[in-house]
Amino acid sequence: KGICILGKKRMKFEENFMVYVPKGTEHNFINIGKTRLKLFTIYSPANHPPGTVHKTKAEAMKKEKD
């Protein structure tokens, strides 16, 4: 279970949900469940180098600035 934030819109999601994030939309996914949250993302065209993994939002934000 989680909460998805797309711009100013918030919505809940759960297992096997798909969320479309339009290009340029600020977004975040927050785990509110009791187990680990696993996200699968598909970009087209690719936006990150192959093998990129961010374990936290803070890490992703720092890499974005670099």
C-alpha positions as CSV (number, residue, x, y, z in Angstrom):
1,K,0.0,0.0,0.0
2,G,1.1,3.5,-0.7
3,I,0.4,7.1,-1.5
4,C,1.3,8.6,-4.8
5,I,1.8,12.3,-5.1
6,L,1.6,13.8,-8.6
7,G,2.0,17.5,-8.5
8,K,-0.7,18.6,-6.0
9,K,-2.8,15.5,-6.4
10,R,-2.5,12.6,-3.9
11,M,-4.0,9.2,-4.3
12,K,-3.7,5.8,-2.6
13,F,-2.5,2.7,-4.5
14,E,-2.0,-1.0,-3.6
15,E,-0.5,-4.1,-5.1
16,N,-0.7,-4.5,-8.9
17,F,-1.7,-0.8,-9.5
18,M,-0.2,1.2,-12.3
19,V,0.3,4.9,-12.1
20,Y,1.0,7.1,-15.1
21,V,3.3,10.1,-14.4
22,P,3.1,12.6,-17.2
23,K,6.4,14.1,-18.4
24,G,7.7,16.9,-16.2
25,T,5.3,16.1,-13.3
26,E,6.9,16.3,-9.9
27,H,6.1,13.0,-8.2
28,N,6.7,10.9,-5.1
29,F,5.6,7.4,-3.9
30,I,5.3,6.8,-0.2
31,N,5.0,3.3,1.4
32,I,2.2,3.2,4.0
33,G,2.1,-0.6,4.2
34,K,3.7,-3.1,6.6
35,T,6.0,-4.7,4.0
36,R,8.6,-3.2,1.6
37,L,7.4,-1.3,-1.3
38,K,8.7,-2.4,-4.7
39,L,8.3,0.0,-7.7
40,F,8.9,-0.8,-11.3
41,T,9.4,2.2,-13.6
42,I,9.4,2.5,-17.3
43,Y,10.8,5.7,-19.0
44,S,10.6,6.5,-22.6
45,P,13.1,7.8,-23.7
46,A,15.4,6.7,-20.8
47,N,16.0,9.5,-18.3
48,H,18.7,7.8,-16.1
49,P,21.9,5.9,-17.0
50,P,21.5,2.1,-17.0
51,G,21.7,0.6,-13.5
52,T,20.6,3.7,-11.7
53,V,19.1,2.9,-8.2
54,H,18.1,5.4,-5.6
55,K,17.5,3.9,-2.1
56,T,16.0,7.1,-0.7
57,K,14.4,10.3,-2.0
58,A,17.2,12.3,-0.4
59,E,19.8,10.3,-2.4
60,A,17.8,10.8,-5.7
61,M,17.5,14.6,-5.0
62,K,21.3,14.9,-4.4
63,K,22.1,12.9,-7.6
64,E,19.7,15.1,-9.5
65,K,21.6,18.3,-8.4
66,D,25.0,16.7,-9.3
